[in-house]
Amino acid sequence: MIPSTEHCRRLLREHCVPDNILRHIEQVRRVAVFLALRMRERGFSVDVALVEAGALLHDLDKHLTSGEPSKHGEIGAEMLSELGCPEVASIILKHCKLGHSPLQDTLEEKLVRYADMRVKHDCVVSVSERFDYLKERYGKRDKEVMRLIVESEPEEYALEKEITEKAGLTPEQVV
């Protein structure tokens, strides 16, 4: 099952997701849906409703895992699995996993991961700027996290190339 937009928004309210995270989520949703629609117009098979639900719920557990960033995605994925939404759960679980190669993911999983990578707080930024932020915020505290962030950069740039080519855009046109 793919939850409706209203159902997703209700889940966010029920789980008391803070306003700053809601603003981030909305930007990620906007970017992900924009890219999904562009791809669909260009003949790619993409489930836009799944992309939207995944984008809306990708940070459902962010405020619950601030003390343990490595758990981010796991709690939200578990919640959606219990609701009978395994495809959305997979998007939530994979959207931020360091050490996970996104290149073998479904197109919907890739779109949400890439959109999240492009949104810092509630502003669309370059992948480079986002990596600088991730290193500063999470990598400085933990050498292993820093290693994983640095190791993931080439694949995230490869993901950007794949997504933007399929959407017929340059990275700068993703706004």
N, C-alpha and C positions, 0 to 999 in steps of 0.2 A: 504494500500500500504506500502511496505517496500522499503525505498530508497536504491539505489545501493551504494556501497562503494564510487564511484566517486561522486555521488550526495551528500553524507554525507560530503565528504571532501570539496566540493564546498560550502556547507552551512557553514562550519567552516571558510572558507576563507571570504565568504561574510559577516559574522558577526564578522570579525576581532579578532578571538580568539587568544590570545597571545601565543607565542612559548612555554613558560613553561607549559601552560595548554595543548597545543597540544602534548607535550612529555608525559604528564600524561595520556592523552586520548589514545595515541598509546600503552602504557603499559597496560592499562585497557583492550583495545581491544585485545591485544595479549593474556593476561591471560584468558579473558572471552571466546574467540574463542577456545583456547587450551582445556579448560574445557568442552566446548560444544561438541567439536569433540570427546573427551575421552568418554563422556556420550553417544554420538550417537553410537560409536563403541561398547559400552557395552549394547546396545539395548534400550536406552531411547529415547523417541520422543522429539527432541529439534530442533527448527528452528534456525539453525546456522546463516543464513542471518539476522534474526531479532536480535539475540544476537550481531552480529557485528555492525549493524546499531545503536542499543541502546548504545553499548559501545562507538562508535565513537561520538555519539551526547549527551551522558549523561551530559557533562559539557558545552554544547553549550552556556548556559547563565551565567556561573560561573563568568566571568569578569564583567558582568552587575549587579551582585547581591553582590559584595564584601562588600558593605556598609550595606546590609540587608541579611545576610546569610540564614535567615528563608525563604526567597523568592526563594532561589536556587532550581532549578528544575521546578518551576511553569512557568516561562517565556519560557523556552525551551519546556516544554510540550505544552504550548499554541501554540507556533510556529509550532510544528509538527502536532498538531490537525488541525490547519488551512491548513496545506499542505495535509491533508487527510491521516495521518499516526497515527491512534489512538493507535496502539500497541506500537510503538516507544515512543509516548507521555507518555504512562503509565509507561514505563521503566524509562524515564527521571524523571517523577514526583516521582516515588517510590524509586529511587536509593539512596536517601540520607535523606529521611524523618525520623527525630527523633520522637519517639512515635508511629511509624508505625511498626506493626509486619510483617516482611518479610516472615514468615513461611507459610502464606496462598497465597503468590504471585505465579504467573506462574513460571515455571522453567527458562524461559528466563529472567524474572525480577530478580529472585534470582541470576542468574549467573552474571549479570551486577553489582548488588549491592555487591555481594561477591568480584568480581574482583576489584571493586573500593575500597572496604574496605582493600584489600591487597596491594594497590599501594599508597605509600606516595611519592608525587611529581612524579618522574619517576622510582622509585625503588620498587621492590616487598619486602614487609615486613610482619611480623607476624600481626595477628589481634591485639594482645596485644600492639605491638609497635604503630600500627595505632591508637588505642584508647588513648594511652598516648599522641600522637600528637594532637588528636581532643580535648582532655581535656585541653591541654596547649594552643592551638590556639583559641578555641571557648568557652570552658567551663569557663575559668578564667574571661572572660568578663561578663558572664551572669549566675547567679545561676540557673535559670530555664533550660538553655541549658545544664549546667553541670549535673543537675538532669536527664534530658532526655538521655544524653550520658551514664551515669552510669546505668540507667534503661534498656537501650537497649543492654548492653553487653551480658547478658545471651542468648538472642535470636540471636545475631550475632554469638556467639560461636555454638549455635544449628544449625544455617544456615551453618556454616563452616563444621560441622560434616556431615550434609546432603549432601552438595555439594561434599566434598572429598570422602565420601563413594560411592556416585553414580559414581564418576569419577575413583574409584579404586585407590585413591592416599592418601598419608598422607598430612597434611598441609605443611610440609617441602618440599614436592615434587612439590608444586605449585610455579613455578619460571618463 
